[in-house]
Every structure is written in C-alpha cells, then in structure tokens.
Amino acid sequence: MSEYIDQKRKEALKSYTIGIPLIFAASVVCIILGTVFSDKFVHSGMIFSIGVGLIFADFVVLAKFLYWNKNKKAHENLLQEEKIRFSDERKIMIRQKSGQAAYGWMMAGLFVLNMIFIFAGVDLTITYILWLFLAASFILGIILFHYYSKKM
C-alpha cells in the first residue's frame, strides 16, 4: 500500500510543480489578450474572464497543494480510500454506465441545440449556452452515477 501512496505523492508533486506555473502563465496571457487587444477581439471580455477564472483556479490548486503537504497523514488516508474506490468492480461498472448515458444525452442535446442555433441565427448566445450545456453534462453524470449506484 505504501508503494501506491509514494507513487501517487510523486505524481501529485510533479503535476503541481508543472501545473501551477502553467495555469498562472495561461491566465496572465488571457488577461493580457483580453485587455490589450480589446478592440481587435470580439469576445475580449470573455477572454479576460477566462484569465481571471484561471487565476482563481490556480489559487485553489496551490491551496490544495499546501494543505496536503501540511496534513500528510490525512492525505495518506485519502489515497488509501481512493485506491479501494477505484479498484471496486461494482463502482467501475456504475461509472461506465453513467458515463455512457451522460455521453448519449450530451450528443443528442448538442445536435438538437446546434440545429436550433442554425435556424435561429444566434450569435454570442451560442458560446454561453454551450458552456452551460457542458456543465450540465457533468452534473448529469454525477446524478446518473448516484441513480445507478442505488439501482444496482
């Protein structure tokens, strides 16, 4: 079990040391593009907002990294539970079934939504609704996972 925990710790440390600066650099680029080229980009406000969101996401990742470094025993317990959770065959089947159902609903919904947008001639609203639809597919996956876990 300790080999698994050590491997997971090394992977997490590597992803944090690479990911935190990359997310920060991407957010700075988005903020610069959104502010400097605001007259050249149609959606410069959205690019700026993505940059601000990435900065907040970077702070969350950094806080998580610092928290788990301070509480190593709690992190080990979490990794042990994770290993058990991801090796449970029943949960694997539930995850697969909920993912397949969510994917099917997502594809059908995107098709219908795109057809509506084509005939309606919608402009900026497309972006917002597609982002909303992506978030809804994630939530649908969670709901279906809980539904199938009670049914199976």
CORVENTA-V275380 format. One record per backbone hydrogen bond with DSSP energy under -0.5 kcal/mol. CO is the residue of the C=O (numbers start at 1). NH is the residue of the N-H. Records with the same first field share a line. If there is no record, write none. Layout:
CO: NH, NH
This chain:
1: 5
2: 6
3: 7
4: 8
5: 9
6: 10
7: 11
8: 12
9: 13
10: 14
11: 15
12: 16
13: 17
14: 18
15: 19
16: 20
18: 22
19: 23
20: 24
21: 25
22: 26
23: 27
24: 28
25: 29
26: 30
27: 31
28: 32
29: 33
30: 34
31: 35
32: 36, 37
33: 37
35: 38
37: 40, 41
41: 44
43: 47
44: 48
45: 49
46: 50
47: 51
48: 52
49: 53
50: 54
51: 55
52: 56
53: 57
54: 58
55: 59
56: 60
57: 61
58: 62
59: 63
60: 64
61: 65
62: 66
63: 67
64: 68
65: 69
66: 70
67: 71
70: 72
71: 75
72: 76
73: 77
74: 78
75: 79
76: 80
77: 81
78: 82
79: 83
80: 84
81: 85
82: 86
83: 87
84: 88
87: 89
88: 92
89: 93
90: 94
91: 95
92: 96
93: 97
94: 98
95: 99
96: 100
97: 101
98: 102
99: 103
100: 104
101: 105
102: 106
103: 107
104: 108
105: 109
106: 110
107: 111
108: 112
109: 113
110: 114
111: 115
112: 116
113: 117
114: 118
115: 119
116: 120
117: 121, 122
123: 126
124: 127, 128
125: 129
126: 130
127: 131
128: 132
129: 133
130: 134
131: 135
132: 136
133: 137
134: 138
135: 139
136: 140
137: 141
138: 142
139: 143
140: 144
141: 145
142: 146
143: 147
144: 148
145: 149
146: 150
147: 151
148: 152
